[in-house]
Amino acid sequence: MKQSSFSRRHFIQHLGAASLLMPGITTLGLQSCTSKRSESTADEASSATTKTGSERKLGIALVGLGKYSEGQLAPALEKTTNCRLAGIVTGTPDKAETWKKKYDLADKNIYDYKTFDQIADNPDIDIVYVVLPNALHAEYTIRAAKAGKHVICEKPMAMTPEECQQMIDACKKANRQLSIGYRLHFEPHNQEMMRLGQKEVFGKINHIIAENGQVQDESSPWRLGRGIGSGGPVRDVGVYCLQGAIYTKGQVPVAVTAKFHPITDPEKFSKVEEGADFQLHFADGTVANCTASFNKQLNKLRAEAAKGWFELAPSFGYSGLEGKTSQGNMEIENVPQQARQMDAFAECILKNQPTTVPGELGMRDVQLLSAIFEAARTGRKVSTKEVLQVMDKSALRS
């Protein structure tokens, strides 16, 4: 699991291909990156985006203009109340020109990876959103914090727990907030799964099923470990299963077991796993059976409890989510997830409140991912007693 870090120079050498940019795919005792609220916990923060907004919209700069930025984040920023698209960072001049015209961006708010650190001198930009391949999350989060900007970092937070800690430390030192791009914490269907599970509306949960998969092609080579590397289904889509099971159960697992799927395409999956089944074992005996795959279409989150069941299928997409329970359908509308996510973070900054999806939550999941890889490699049950006991309990207030 130990991965070497990438220097800026190394990144720039590999940045020529636009495909290396990030495409679209996804607490207790917790301290905020904001020193004035250092004693606050995530349980005190609101997951809901503001309805009234503020007089000042915070400026967001997107770092990496891949499919996720182009297809989801930029359009979402046109629907936000508390923030706006203020700048971009890209290594592709043609993209910079296209985005400049489309979103009426000022020249001074357009950066490449050589000029990125100059963002420190730009008062138009309050938040940097890191939308790069996983191996680059740590470097650009730390640089953004050093530039005095608040940070949203896409998931998974980093390659190793050590990198996660460096990111958290950099934000604390800079007195800036760090949030992880866990959009589903702000999505009503998944919020209902949190509420039903954490409040035990159907009694104690005994079993969870979380499945997420896609048939990954060669259009995003870094996802298959090419070039800058750092992909693979366990990190990229499995983290949704991990998250979904934990926020539905309302507990951090005490151990994990795992097994990699057989490789059916040795050429495509020469650098990363094709898929994996992994189990989260909770202290009360509940087991979450999870599947992550780059060779199957999967999208489901289900909880089976003492007095009924509840599920989402599909559960993890950007839209079209549907939910039902043993008592009937969930009558919940789909919403612009990324707009709610970014608005909520901007509101936390404006009100000097901690985010419900902070760096510590991201670090918890990277620790668990490391344990899952160890379990799959060794065939052993791996204890997670050293994993951060961090949880989004916002659903308990609803």
N, C-alpha and C positions, 0 to 999 in steps of 0.2 A: 504493500500500500504506500510505502514511502515514495514520494515523487519529488524530483528535483524542481526547484523553483525556476521560473523563466525570467530572464532579465529583459529590460525594455529593448535592448539591442537585439536579443534573440527574437523577441516578438515582432519587431519591425522587419526583420529579415523574412519572416513568414507571413507578413501581412498583405502581400500583394494579392493573394486570392481572396476575393470577397467572401468565399464560402467559409473562411475561417472565422468570420464574425458570427456572433451568437444567433442561431435561428430560433424560431418558436418551438416549442415542444408540443418544471414547476419545482405566569411562571413564578415558580416559587423561588424566593430568595434572589430575585433578579434585579440587577441594577441597570439603570438607563445610562446611556453615554452622556447624558446631561448632568453636570456636576451638581447643579442646584437641586436635582431630584434624585441624587445618588442612592437615597434610601428607599425609593419607590419600587414597587413591583409591577410586573406586567398586568397583574390582576386589577390594578387601579386604573389602567388605561382603557379607553373605549375603542372597540373594533369598528364602530359605525362611522361612516363619513359624515361630515357636518352637513346640515341642511341649509344653514344660513350663510356659510362661507365667511370670508374676511375681506377687508378693504384691499389688502395686498395679496396678490397671487404669487406664490413662491416659484422661482424659475428652476426648471429641471433641465439638465444636460444629459442626453443619452450617449453613453460610451459604447460604440459598436452599433452599426446600422444594419444588422442582419434581419432575418425574417420576423423575429419577435418584435424588434423595434419598429420595423416598417408596417407589419400587419396588425399589431396589437397596441403597443405602447403609444406611438405617435397618434393614432386615431383616438385612443382613450384620453389623451391629454386635451383633445378638443372638447371633451365632455366633462372635464373636471371643474370643480368649484374653487379649490384652494391653491391650485398650481397650474403651470402652463409649460409648454415646450419653449425653452429659452436658448438652448444651444445643442450642438452635436459634436461628437468626436469620431472621426473616421479616417482610415488610411487610404480611402479611395476618392480622389478628386472629383470624379464624375458623380458619385453619390452626394458629395458635399454640395455640388452645384444644383443637383436635382432637389435636394431637401431645402436648400436656401430659397429656391423659387417657390416650392410648394408651400412652405410654412413661413415665408417672409422673414427669414432669419438675417440678422445683421452679420456682416463679415467678421466683426470682432468676437462674435459668439460661436464661430466655427473653428474647430481645432483638429489637428492631427495628433498622432501619438508622440511626435517629437516636441510639439508645442503644448502638450496637455497640461504641464505643471503651471503654465501661465494663467490657467483658469483661476488661480489664487487671486489675481488682480481684477477679476470681473465681478462686480456687484450684482449683475443681472442674474447670476447663477447661484442658487442657494443649495441645491441638491444635485449630486451626481448619481446617475443610475448606471451601474456597471452591468452591461449586457454582453459580456464577452465569454469565450470558452472557459470552462471551469478552472483550468490551470492558470488563468490570468486574473481571477477574481481577487486574490490576496494583494497582488502588486498594485492594481488600480484602485482598490478600496483604500489601501494605506496611503497612496499618493494623493487621492482625493481628500482624505482626512488631513494630511499635511498641508494641503492647499486651503484648509479651513472650510470645507464643504461637508454638509450632511450627506450620508450615503445610503442608497438602496442597492443591495447586491443580489443578483439573481441566484437562484438555487441550483445545485447544492452550493453552500457558502464557499467552500474551498476544497482542496484535495486532501488535506490532513487536519487533525485537530490543532496541531501546532500553528498552522497558518491561520486558522480561525482565531486563535488567541492573539496572534499578532495583529489581526484586523481589529479585534475588540479593543486591544490596548491602544492602538493608534487613534481610534475614535475617542476613547476616554481622554487620552493625552491632549487631543485637540479640542476637547469639550464639544464634540459633535455627536449627533445621533446616528446609529447604524441600524438599518432595517433589512431583513431578508425578503426577497420577492415571493412570499407565500400568499399569493392572491386569493387562494381558496379560504383563508381565514376571514375574508371579507365578502364571501359569496353566500347568499342566503340558504341554499340547499345544504352546503357543508356546515354552515353555522347551525342548521337544524339537526344535523347528525351529531354535532358537538353537544347541543342541548339535550337531545333525547338520550345520548349515552352518558354524559357526565351527570345528569340529574336522575338517571336510572328510571326514566318514565315508564319503560317496559320491564323494570326490574334489573337485576344484575346481568350484565353481559357475560355470556359464556363462550362465544365464538365470534370471530370477525374474519371476513374475507375481503381482501383488498387486492385488486388485479389491475395492472396498467401495462399496456404494450402497444407497440406500433411496428409496422414493417418498415424498417429503416433502410433508405436507399443511399446511394453514394453522393447525393447532392450536398450533404453536410459531412465531409470527411472527418472532421475533428470528433464527431460523435462516435465514429468507428475507430478512433485512436490514431488517425492519420495526422501528419503535420504536427500541429501543436499538441495533439492528443487530448486526453483527459475525459473522454466520453464513456460510453457503455450504458446499457439499460438499467443496471442497478442504481447508478448515480442519477441518471437523467430522468427516468420514469419511475423507478423504484422508490425514489424519495417521496413521491406522492402517496404510495401505499404505506410507507412508514409513517408519514404525517397523518394520513387519514385514520389509520388504526389507532394511533396514539391520541389524537384529539377526540376520537369517538369514545374510546375507553376512558380517557381522562387520567391515564397513568403512563409512566415510563416503564418499558419492559425490564425485567431483571436478568433476562438471558435471551440469546438468539441461537437458532440453528439455521443451516442453509445448504443448498446444493445447486451447483451450476447445471444448466440445461446442456444436453449433448449438442455438439457443434454440427450443424447440417451443411454449413457453407464455410469451409476452412479458409477460403480466400477472403471473404467479406469479414469474417470474425477472427482474423489472425492476430489482432491487437487487443480486442475486448471480448468479454463474454457475450454469448448470444442471448442469454437470459438466465434467470435463477428463480428458484422457489425458496422463500425464507420464512421462518416462523418467529414471531415475537411472543415470548413467554412472560406473562404478567404474574405478579406476586400471589394473586388470588386464584390462580389456576387457569385463567382465561388464556386462550391461544389465538393469535391472529395469523392466519395462513395467507401469505402474500406471494404474488407472482409479478415479476418484471421481465419484459421481453422486447427484443428488437426484431422478432420474427412472427409475432402474433398481434392481432388487434384485440385488445382487452381494455375494459373501462368499467370498473365496478367497485363499490364499497358497500358492504353489507354487515349488519350486526344482528346476531341472534341472541335474544335475552330470555330470562325466565318467564316473562309474560307476553312475549311477542317478538317481532322482528322489524327492522327498518333498513332501507337501502337506497342507494343512488345508482342508477344505470341509464345513461352514462353519468359518471361521477366527477371526472377530473378535467373535462374539456373547458374550452374558453366560452362555450355557449351550448344550448340545447340540453342542459342537465335536467334529469327527471328523477323524482323521488316518490317512494311509496312505503307504507308501513303495513303491518298486519291488520290495521284498522281502515286502510284506504290510501288513496293517493295524497301526496303532499301537494297542496295547491299553492305553489311558490313560483313566482315569476323569475325568469332569467334577467340578470342585470349586467352592465358593463363592469366586469370584475376588476380590470386593471385601473379603471378610473376610481373605483371605490378604494382600492388598495393605496394608490398614490395620494388621493385626497385625505385618507386617514392619516398617513404619515405626515403630510403637510400640516394637518391640524395638530398633530402631536408637537411639531416644531413650533407652530404659532402659539400654542398654549403651554409650551414647556412641559409636556407630559411624555412619559415613556411609551414607546410603541409596544403593541402586543406581539410583534414578530421581530424581536431584536437579535443581535448577533449571537447571544447565548443560546437562543433556540436553534439557530443554524448550526452552531458548534455541537449541540446535543445530537443533531441528526448526522453530522459528519462522524462523530464518535460511534454512533450506531452503525453507520455504513461501514466503518472500519471493522467493527465486530462481525458484521454480516460477511464481509470478504474473508475474514479469518476463519469463520465457521465453515464457509464453502470450501476453502482451501484444505482445511484440516479434517473436516468431517466431525468436528467436536461441537458440543454445546458450549457457547462462549458466554461467560458472565458479563453483565453490563453494569456492575455495581459502581464502577468509576465514572459512569456517564452522568453528565449534568442533570439534575432533577429539575428541569425547566418545563413549564406547561402554560399554555394559553387557557386561562380559566374564565375568559370573558363571557362565555356562554352561560355560566352559572348565574349571571346577573340578569339574564333576559327572562 
